Amino acid sequence: MAEKSQIAIYISLGSLAVSSLSFLFTVRQSKINKKNERLRAYDKVYHDASDLLLFHYKSSIEKPFSSEDKDLERAVNEYANAHWLEQTYGFNIYIPESLETDDEKREFKQKVRDTYYAFESEKQKSSFEESINYQSPVFHLDNEEFSARFNRLIDHVKENLSLFSPVIIENWEKMRLLTPEKVKNSYLSLKRVNEYACEAIEESIEDPYLRILLGIRYEHRQLNMPLSKKWSELWFNISSVRYRFSRIFNKFSKRDRLDGGPF
């Protein structure tokens, strides 16, 4: 009788173990399915979000050179599209027919090079500075292509709201309270103030239109991050915390030594 009871206990424990493993597997599979579903939702808007964030920068960088001197304008733009060897040795640079002597042609080629590099330098500088202020969608919604892609992205977020993070949901809700024009005016007002201020005022603008794009790009990258990179980032963060604590400890230890303390 005792043996039968013991066997029944073993069978019960085995059934419990199988049920527990089955439950854990179901939970794990549910999490994997949920993550894959979220990934599919983010995949459909990630590229649009990334492209829209770079819209102003790319428009500025790809802007061609323009001048009242049409010969110079043509030469600079052709020089910009030339291979680096052609740029270095001056092959195939457009020369106006009105220039006849070698000195005139040489001076024109040098002028083309100088104008090109000055124009590129100015584009890089202005594009970097302006992309900080004009990266927001509120400045580009009058562009038909930009507006269509942005509205498509927002519609997708709206239709799959439960799959996105609380941060994105929060900014989506704020978008319904703040019109693009109001956000745009906030940027422009701050810019006008900074033009007359002695020092730049770094004030944060409430811009859910921009933050929803930044959130989608960041969270998509986090969801696709390999496990090895996650571990390396975790170890880096732990090491950084340990380093800060050690510096604080050493600072107080040094102070105690100078004060004649126990150390």
N, C-alpha and C positions, 0 to 999 in steps of 0.2 A: 504493500500500500504506500509505504514511504517512497519507494522507488518510482511509483507512478506519479506521485505528487511532485517529486524532483524533476521528472521528465516534463511534466506539465509546466513547471516553472521555467525550465530551459526553453520550452517551445514558446511560452509567453514572452520571455526576454528576447528571443530571436525575432518574434513577430514585431515587438516594440522597436528593436534595432532597425529592422527592415522598414517599418513605418517612419521612423525618425529620418533615416537616410532618404527615403522617398520624399518626405516633407522638405528636407534641406535641398534636395535636387530640384523640387518644384519651385521653391523660393528662389534658388540661384537662376533657374531657367527663366523665371518671371522677370528677374532683374535684367538678365541679358536681353530678353525680348523688349523690355521697356527702354533699355539703352539703345538698341537697334532702331526702335521706333523713333526715338528722339533724334538719333543720327540722321535718319531719313528726312525728318522735318527740317533739321538744320542744313542738310546738304542742299536742299532746294532753294535756300536763300543765302547761303554763304558767299557764293561767287558774286551775286548781285550786291551784297553788303560790302564786300571788299572793293569791287569796282566803283561803287558809288562814293566810297570814302576817298578814293584816289581821283575822282572826276575832275576836280578843280586843278589838282597838281598836274595831271596828264594833259589837260587842256592848255595849261600855261607852258609846259615843256615842249609840246608839239606845235606851239604857235610859230608860224614862219616869220622871217624878217621882212619888214616893210620899210620903204624909203621913197622920198620924192625922186631920188635918182634911180630910175628903173633898171639901168644897166648894173648898178651896184646891187640892187635888190635881187636881180636874177643871179648874179655871180655869187652872192653870199648864200642864197638858198641852194644853188647847185653845189657849192663847196660843202655845205652842211650834209648833203646826201652822198658825197663822194667817199670812196674808200680811204682809209687812213694813209695808205701809200700815195694816193693821188693828192691828198691834202699836204703830205710832207714834202713831196717833190714838185708839186704844182702842176701835175698833169691834168689836162682836160678842164682847166679853169676857164670859164667864159671870159673872153676878151672882146670888148666893143670894137667894131670895125673902124671907129673914128680914131683909135689909137694906132699909130703907125710905127713910131720908133721903139727900140728895145727898152730905153729908159722909161718911157710912158707905160709900156706894158708891165715892166718890173714894179713900178710904183703902184699901178693899179692892183697887181696881185698882192702886194704887201698891204694895201688898203683893205682888200677883201679879207685877208687873214685877220688883220687887227679888228675889223668891224665884226667879223664872225665871233671871235673869242670874247670880245666885249659884250656882244649880244647874248652869248651863251652864259657868261658869268652873271649878267644881270637877270636872266631868266631863272637860273638856279637859285640865286639869292631871293628874288621876289617870290618865286614859287614856294620856297621853304617857309618864308615868313607868312605868306598869305594862306598857305594850306592849313595853318594853325587856326586862323580866323574863319576862313571860307570853306572849311571842310564840311561844315554843317549842311544838310540837305535843304534847309530853309532858303539858302542863297541860289539854289539851282532848280527849284520846282517849276520855274517858268520855261525850262528846257523840256521839250516834248519827250525826248528819249529818256532823260533822267526821271521825269515825273512818272512815266509809264512803268519803269522798272521799280521805282520806289513804291508806287501804289500796289504793284503786284506783290512785292515783298510784304507790305503791311497786310494785305488781304490774306496771304498765306499764314502769317502770324495769328491773325484774327481767327482763322478757321481751325488752327491747331494750337490754340492758346494753352491748353493743358500740358502740352509737350515742351513748352519753353520754361525757362527759369523764372523765379519770382522777380528778378531784376528786370527782365524783358517785359514781363506782364505789367510791372509797376510803371515802366516808361510808356508802354502802350496805353495804359489808362491815363497817364498825364498828357499824352498827345491829344486826347479828346477835350482837355481843358485849356490847352495852350495852342493858339493858332500859329501857323508858320510866320505870319506877319508880326505877331507879338514877339516871338523869339528873335526874329531878324532885327527888329527895332532895338532889342536889348543889346545885341552885338554892336550895332551901329552907334548906339548911345555911348557904350563903353569905349569904342574906338575914338569918338569925338572927344571924350574926356581925356583920354591918354594923349591925344595930340597937343593938349595944352598943359598937361600935368608935368611936373618936374621929374617924377619917376613913374614908370609904368605901373598901373593899378592892376594887379592880378586878381580879378574878381571872377568867380565861377558863375557862368550863365546857366540857368535852368533850361536845358535843351534835350528833351526826350527824343527828338527826331535824330539827333546825332548819337545819343547814348544807346539807342536801340540797335543801331548799326554796329557800333563798337562792341556791344554785348554779344551780338550774334557772331561776329568774327572771333572774339576771344573764346567764347564758350565752345564753338565748333573746333577750335584748335585744342582745347582742353579735352574734349570728348575723343579726339583722334590721337591724342598723345600716347606713344608707346609706354608700356609699363616700365621699361628700363629708364626712360627719361623721367617718369614720375618719381621713381626711386632716387634718381640722381638729384632731382630738384628737392625732394624731401631731405636727403642727406645734406645738401647745400644749405637749406634753411636751418637744420639742426646745428650744423657747424657754425653758421652765422650767429645763432643765439648763444652758443657756447663761447664764441669769440667775444661777443659783447659782454657776457657775464664775467669772463676772465679779465677783460679790460677794467670793468668796474671794480672787481675784487682787487686787482693789482693797484688801482688808483687809491683805494681806501687803505690798502696795506702800506703803500708808500707814505701816505699821509700820517698813519699811525707811527711809522718808524721815525719820521721827521719830528713828531710830537713827543717822542720818547715813550711810545706805547709798548704793549707786550710783544710786538713784532720787532 
